[in-house]
Amino acid sequence: MFEAEKVIKLFHGRRLRKNIS
C-alpha cells in the first residue's frame, strides 16, 4: 500500500502543477 500512496502523491502533484500553470 506504500507504492500506491507514492503513485497517488506523484499523480496529484502533476495535476496540481498543471492546474497552477
Gaussian input, Z-matrix of N, CA and C with variables (Angstrom, degrees):
# hf/3-21g

backbone

0 1
 N
 C     1     B1
 C     2     B2     1     A1
 N     3     B3     2     A2     1     D1
 C     4     B4     3     A3     2     D2
 C     5     B5     4     A4     3     D3
 N     6     B6     5     A5     4     D4
 C     7     B7     6     A6     5     D5
 C     8     B8     7     A7     6     D6
 N     9     B9     8     A8     7     D7
 C    10    B10     9     A9     8     D8
 C    11    B11    10    A10     9     D9
 N    12    B12    11    A11    10    D10
 C    13    B13    12    A12    11    D11
 C    14    B14    13    A13    12    D12
 N    15    B15    14    A14    13    D13
 C    16    B16    15    A15    14    D14
 C    17    B17    16    A16    15    D15
 N    18    B18    17    A17    16    D16
 C    19    B19    18    A18    17    D17
 C    20    B20    19    A19    18    D18
 N    21    B21    20    A20    19    D19
 C    22    B22    21    A21    20    D20
 C    23    B23    22    A22    21    D21
 N    24    B24    23    A23    22    D22
 C    25    B25    24    A24    23    D23
 C    26    B26    25    A25    24    D24
 N    27    B27    26    A26    25    D25
 C    28    B28    27    A27    26    D26
 C    29    B29    28    A28    27    D27
 N    30    B30    29    A29    28    D28
 C    31    B31    30    A30    29    D29
 C    32    B32    31    A31    30    D30
 N    33    B33    32    A32    31    D31
 C    34    B34    33    A33    32    D32
 C    35    B35    34    A34    33    D33
 N    36    B36    35    A35    34    D34
 C    37    B37    36    A36    35    D35
 C    38    B38    37    A37    36    D36
 N    39    B39    38    A38    37    D37
 C    40    B40    39    A39    38    D38
 C    41    B41    40    A40    39    D39
 N    42    B42    41    A41    40    D40
 C    43    B43    42    A42    41    D41
 C    44    B44    43    A43    42    D42
 N    45    B45    44    A44    43    D43
 C    46    B46    45    A45    44    D44
 C    47    B47    46    A46    45    D45
 N    48    B48    47    A47    46    D46
 C    49    B49    48    A48    47    D47
 C    50    B50    49    A49    48    D48
 N    51    B51    50    A50    49    D49
 C    52    B52    51    A51    50    D50
 C    53    B53    52    A52    51    D51
 N    54    B54    53    A53    52    D52
 C    55    B55    54    A54    53    D53
 C    56    B56    55    A55    54    D54
 N    57    B57    56    A56    55    D55
 C    58    B58    57    A57    56    D56
 C    59    B59    58    A58    57    D57
 N    60    B60    59    A59    58    D58
 C    61    B61    60    A60    59    D59
 C    62    B62    61    A61    60    D60

   B1=1.4791
   B2=1.5381
   B3=1.3163
   B4=1.4814
   B5=1.5264
   B6=1.3168
   B7=1.4841
   B8=1.5312
   B9=1.3107
   B10=1.4871
   B11=1.5325
   B12=1.3187
   B13=1.4871
   B14=1.5361
   B15=1.3215
   B16=1.4867
   B17=1.5363
   B18=1.3063
   B19=1.4832
   B20=1.5265
   B21=1.3175
   B22=1.4908
   B23=1.5299
   B24=1.3268
   B25=1.4913
   B26=1.5392
   B27=1.3249
   B28=1.4807
   B29=1.5264
   B30=1.3233
   B31=1.4773
   B32=1.5337
   B33=1.3321
   B34=1.4814
   B35=1.5308
   B36=1.3200
   B37=1.4800
   B38=1.5275
   B39=1.2999
   B40=1.5121
   B41=1.5304
   B42=1.2853
   B43=1.5190
   B44=1.5372
   B45=1.3091
   B46=1.4823
   B47=1.5398
   B48=1.2759
   B49=1.5044
   B50=1.5283
   B51=1.3000
   B52=1.4882
   B53=1.5385
   B54=1.3011
   B55=1.4846
   B56=1.5335
   B57=1.3134
   B58=1.4890
   B59=1.5347
   B60=1.3085
   B61=1.4859
   B62=1.5104
   A1=109.40
   A2=115.51
   A3=118.15
   A4=110.06
   A5=115.90
   A6=119.60
   A7=109.64
   A8=115.54
   A9=119.16
   A10=109.33
   A11=116.72
   A12=118.54
   A13=110.18
   A14=116.23
   A15=119.22
   A16=108.70
   A17=116.09
   A18=119.62
   A19=109.87
   A20=115.77
   A21=119.11
   A22=109.68
   A23=115.96
   A24=118.86
   A25=108.60
   A26=116.33
   A27=119.39
   A28=108.87
   A29=115.46
   A30=119.89
   A31=109.42
   A32=115.74
   A33=119.82
   A34=109.05
   A35=116.14
   A36=119.73
   A37=110.02
   A38=116.26
   A39=119.68
   A40=107.74
   A41=115.49
   A42=117.62
   A43=107.46
   A44=116.13
   A45=118.46
   A46=109.08
   A47=116.16
   A48=120.04
   A49=107.15
   A50=117.84
   A51=119.12
   A52=108.01
   A53=117.39
   A54=120.83
   A55=108.92
   A56=116.33
   A57=120.18
   A58=109.18
   A59=116.19
   A60=119.32
   A61=108.64
   D1=-10.17
   D2=-179.76
   D3=-75.41
   D4=-38.50
   D5=-179.26
   D6=-64.80
   D7=-41.19
   D8=-178.74
   D9=-60.94
   D10=-42.57
   D11=-178.63
   D12=-64.44
   D13=-37.82
   D14=-179.44
   D15=-66.24
   D16=-42.92
   D17=-178.94
   D18=-65.03
   D19=-42.56
   D20=-179.68
   D21=-63.53
   D22=-42.31
   D23=-178.74
   D24=-63.78
   D25=-40.33
   D26=-179.22
   D27=-65.61
   D28=-42.92
   D29=-178.52
   D30=-63.10
   D31=-44.76
   D32=-178.89
   D33=-64.49
   D34=-42.38
   D35=-178.69
   D36=-60.57
   D37=-38.81
   D38=-177.90
   D39=-70.33
   D40=-39.99
   D41=-176.85
   D42=-70.56
   D43=-38.07
   D44=-178.74
   D45=-66.46
   D46=-38.74
   D47=-178.21
   D48=-67.18
   D49=-40.48
   D50=-178.10
   D51=-66.69
   D52=-35.63
   D53=-178.79
   D54=-67.37
   D55=-38.25
   D56=-178.46
   D57=-69.77
   D58=-37.43
   D59=-177.53
   D60=-60.87

